[in-house]
Amino acid sequence: MKTQIFFIFSIALLFGCKPSTPLAEGDYIVNGKAEGVYDGLRAYLIKSTNGRTKIATDTAIVFNGAFTFKGNINGTEMRALTIDGVSGQIPLVLEAGEIQIHVFKDSLSKSKINGTYNNGIFNDYKKLTEQKKSDIKAIRIAISESQAAPELIKSLQKKEDSLRKNFKLYGFEFIAKHSNADFSLLMLNELTVRKNFDYELASKAFETINPAIKNKNKTNRNTSDQIEQLIKNSPDKNKLKIGTKAPDFSAPSPEGDQVKLSAIKGKVTIIDFWASWCKPCRIENPNLVKLYKEYHSKGLEIISVSLDRETQKEYWIKAIEKDQLNWYNVSNLKFWQDPIAKAYGVNSIPATFILDENGILIAERLRGAELDAKIKSLLD
C-alpha cells in the first residue's frame, strides 16, 4: 500500500514539475481564474470592428473555477472578455504568449491581467488613468463641499478645468512615451475611431510611433492604414489655427437683420457656438453673462451663433431672453449644417473662439475658469 502511494505521488510530482510545452510562433493561451463563477458558463473573447460591430472570436467553458482560450494570432489585437451571467467586460491585449486573468465576478472590470509585454503596458495606462480620474473626482467633491466660499470654488474650478485638459492630452502623451509598443498603435486606433477625435493630437501621436511597430506584421500594417485614413478624412483637418485670421461671416439676428463679424469692433471678441437645446451651453451661459457685464466696458464683445433648427426659432429667441444674452445673436437655423459652424470646424458645443482686435484667433474652446482667466489676462 505504501509502495502504491509512493508511486502515485511520484507520478504526480513528475507531471507537476514537468515544464509547460513551449508555444509555437503566434500561439496564445489565456488562462482564466474565475472563482465563484458557475461551472458550465461560457466565456468569450470579443472583437470590436470600427468601434461598433462586435463578434466573438473565441469561446471557453468555465470548469472548476477556471477557463482557457487557446489559438494563434498574427499580430496584436484588442479583445474584451465577457462571461455569461457576469455583468460587464474587461479589455485585454491578445498577442502571442501566455496571459493570466484573475476574474472578479462581482466587478469584471476590476479583473487583473498579466503575462505579456503589451498587457503590462496596458496595465500601466489603466493605473495612471484611474489616478487621473480619481484626482478629478476629488476636485468635484471639494467643489460641492465649498458652496459658501466663492473664491475657493473659483480656484477649484480652475484646477478642475486644468485636470480635464491634461486628461484629454494624456492618452496621446502616453502613446508618445511608449512609441515602441504595439499597444500604442492599438490605443491610437481606438482614439481615432471616436467621432470627435482631435486631429492634431492624433497626427502627432501617429508620427511618434516607431515605423518598425507600424510595419511589424500584416495586422499592424492594416491598423496603421486605418489610422492614416481616419486622420486624412478627419473633419478637423482644416480647422482654424491659432494666430490666423478668423473667417468672416454674416448671419441673421432674431429680428432678421444681417450681422457681420468684421463689423464688430471689440478689443476682444468671443464667438460662442451654442443652441437652445444644448444643456451644457445653457449651464455655461451665466458665466458668459458675468464676463460680459464685467468686461464689455473694457472692450469685450460677444457674438453667439446658435445651431438651432428652423423649427426652433421661437425656442432660440426665448432662450436668449431667459439667459439674458444681451449681445450679438445670430443663427441660420440650420442645425449642424450651419455654414459658420462648418467654417470654424465646430462638431460639438459649446465651443468658443477668442479673437483679438484684428480678428486674429488667439484661443479656442475655452469655458469656465479657463475662459475667465483668458479674458482677464487680455483686458485687465
N, C-alpha and C positions, 0 to 999 in steps of 0.2 A: 504494500500500500504506500509506504514511504517512497519506494522507488518510483511508483506511478506519479505521485505528487511532484517529486523532484523533476521527472521527465516533462510533465505538463508545464511546470514552472520554467524549465529551461527553454522549451519551445516558445513560450510566451515572451521570455526575455530576449530570445533570438530575434523574433519578429518585431518586438518593441524597440530593439536597438538598431534594427536594420535601417539604413538611411533611405529616405524617400527617393524614388526614381527621378532623376533629373528631367526637367521639362524639355520637350523638343522646341525648336525655334518657333516662336509665335504662339506657343501654347500658354493658356492661362488656367489657373484654378482658383476659385473663390470659395473659401471655407467660411461658412457662417455658423456662429454660435447663437442659438435662439432659445434661451432658457424661458420656459413658461409659455412658449408657443406650441399649440396642439399639434401632435403628430398627424400627418396626412394633409396639412395645409400646404398650399403651393406658393413658392417664392418665384419672383420674376425679375429679370434684368430688362429694363425698358429703355428703348432708344427713342429720342425725340428728333423729328425731322423738321427743319425750318421753324423750330420753336412751337409747332402745332401738332402735326401728326405723330402719334405715339404707337410704337409696336414693341411687342415682347420678342427679344432676340434669344432668350434662354430661359428655361424653367427648371425648378428643382423642387423636390418634396421634402418637407421637414420631417425628420425622424430622430427620436431620442434627443430632441432639443438642438438639432444641427441640420445643416443642408450644404450641398456642394454643387457649384457650377463648374463645368469643365468645357474647354473649347479652344479654338485657335483664332487669333486676330492679327490682321496685317496692319499694325499701326497702333494708335492710341485714340480711344473714343470715350465720350461721356456716356454713362448709363445712370439709371435710377433704380434702386432696389425697392420693390414693393412685396408685401406678403398678404395673402388673403386673410381677412379677419383682423389685420393690424392697420390702424389708421396712419396716414402719412407716407412719406418716402424718404430715402436717403440717397443723395447723388454720390457717385464714385467714378474714378478713372479706371476704365477697363483697358488693360495692357498685358503684354506677356509677363508671366511671373506668378508668384503665389500671393494672394490677397486675403487678409483676415478681416472678418467683420464680426463685431460683438454687438448683437441686436438688443436694443432696449424696447421691449414690446409695448410699453406704455407711452413711449415717445420715440418713434422710429427715427425722427430727425436728429436725435442725440446719440445715435449709434456710433460706435468707434470703428474706423477703418485704418488698417495699417498693412505694410508689406511690400509696397513697390515705391520707386522713386517719385513718380508723379503724384501718387496719393499722399506722399509725405509733403510735397509742395502744396497740394490742395489743403491738407490739414493746417499748414501754416497760414494759408489765406483765410480759412474759416475762423481760425483762432483770432487773428487780427481784426477780421470783420466783426465778430461778436464783441470785441473790446470797443470798437468804434461805435457800434450800435448802443452799447451799454453807456458810453460817455454821453451820447445824445439824449438817451432816456433819463440819465441823472440830471441833465440840464433842464429837461422838460418838467421833471418833478420839482426841481428847485424853483422854477418859474411859477408853478401852480401853488407853491407854498409861500410865495413872496408877494401876494396881491397888494399888500399895504405899503410896499416900498417901490415906487415907480422908477427911481434911478437904478435900483438893483435889478429890477425886471429888464430895463433897457440894456443894462450891461450883460445880463444873462442871455437876452435875445441876440445880442451881437455875437456872443460866444457860440450860441447855438447855430446861427447862420454860418459862422466860420467853420464849425464842425461839419455841417451839412455840405458845405462847399468842398471841404477836404475829402469827405466821404465819396462825393461824386468823382473826384480825381483818383481816389485810392486804387480802384481796380486797374486803371491804366498805368499807374505808377508801379503797381505790383508786377505787371507784365514786363515793364522795362527793367526791373530789378532781377527778373528771372527769365531772361531772354534765351536761355539755353534749355528751357523746359518745354516739353510737349504741352503741358498743362496751360502754359501761357497762350499758346495758339488756340487751344480749345476754349479758354475763357474769353479771348477776344472774339471768337466766333459767336459765343453766347451773347456777348455785349452788342455785337453788330446786327444780330437778327431782331433786336428790340426796335420798336417803331421809331423812337426819337433818340437814337444814339448820337453821341457827339462826334461829328465828322472829323474835326481837327484832332481830338484826343485819340480817336481810333486810328487815324492815319499815322500819327507819330508813334503810337504803340506798335503798329504793324511794322514800321521801319526798324524798330529796335530788336525785333525777334531775329535770332540768328538764321541766316539763309539755310544753314545745314539742317535746322529744325523744320523749316518750311518745305524742304525738299527731301526730307528723311525717307519717306516712303509714299506710296500712292495715296494713302489716307490723308497724310499731312498736306500733300500737294493739292488734293481736292478741297481740303479745308481752307488752305491759303487762297485758292482760286475763288472760293465762295466769299471770303472776307474781302478780297480785292474788288469783286463785283459789287458787293453791298456798299463799299466805300465809294466806288465810282458812281453808283446810282443814288447816293445819298442826297436828299433834297437840301441838306445843309452845305453841300459842296460849294455853292456860290454865295454863301451867306456873307453879310457885311463884315468888314474887318475894322477893328479899332484903328482910328487915325485916318479913315477915309470919309469922303463926303457922303452924307446920308441921302438916299434918293428923295427927290422932291415928290410931292403928291398933292392932289386936290380931291376933296370929297364933300358930300352934302352934310350940313348940320341938321338938327331936328326940324328946323324951320325951312329947310330946302336950299339955304344959301351955300355956295361953294366956299370952302375954307382951304387955303393953300398953305402948306407948311412953310415955304420960303417967305411968306408974308408975316409970319410970327417972329417978332424981333425980341428975343429974350437973351439975357447973358447966358442962361442955361435953359434948355427946353427938354422936357420929358415927353417922349411919345409912349403912351400907355395903351397896350392892346388888351382888351377885356371883353366881357359880354354880360348882359343882364342875368343869363342863366348860369354863369360861372361862379360857383360858391367861393373858391379861393380868391377870385378877383374882388368879390363883394367884401370879403374879410379884409383885403388889403386896402380897399378904398379909403377908410378912415385915416390911414397913415398918409396917403396922398393928400387928403384934405388938410391934415395937420401941417404937412410940408408946405403946401400952397399958401396957407394963412401966414406961416412964419417967414417964407422967403419970396413971395410974389413981389413985395415992395422992393426987394433987393435984386430983382431981375429974373425970377423963376417963372417960366411959362409951362403949361401942360396942355397937351392935345391928346384926348382919349379917342382911340379908334375901336369902335365896337364891332364884334364879329357876330352880331345878332342876325337872324334870318329876316327875310322880307315880311313874314307874317308876325314878327315880334317887335315891330317898330314901336307900338304902344308900350310894351314892357321896357324897351330901351329908354324911352322918354321918362317913364315913371321911375326907373332905377336911377337916372341922372338926378331927378328931383329928390328922391328919397335919400340918396347917398351924398347929396349936396356937392355935386361935381361942377362947381361954378367956374369952369374954364372952357376951352375949346373942345367941342364934342362933334365927332363926325362918324358916319357909317355908310357903307354902300349896301348894307343889309344883304350880304352875300355869304354869310357864314364862313366856312374855311376856304371858300373860293374868292375871298376878298383880295383884290389886286394889290392893296397896300401890304397886307399880311404876307403875300407871296413875295413881294419885292424885298421885304425885310426878313424873309426866311422864318416866319413865325409858324410853328407847328404845335405850340402849346401856350396856354395863357393861365395867369397873367404874364405878360412879357413887357419889359420896359427898355427903352433906348434913350440914352442921355447924350444930348448934343451941346456943343459949345456955341458961342455967338456967331460963329462962321458956318454952322451946320455940320461940323465935323463930329463923327461918332467918337465919344470918349469913354463910354462904359455901356454895358448892356445887361439885361436880365437881372437887375438888382431889385431887391424888395426888402421890406422890414428895416432892421437896424443897418444893414449894409447900404441901402438906398439913402437912409437918413444921414449916415456918415459921409457918403459921397457928396451929397448936395451941400452939407455943412462945410466940407473942405473946399468946395468951389465958390461959395457965396458968403461965407463968414469972414 
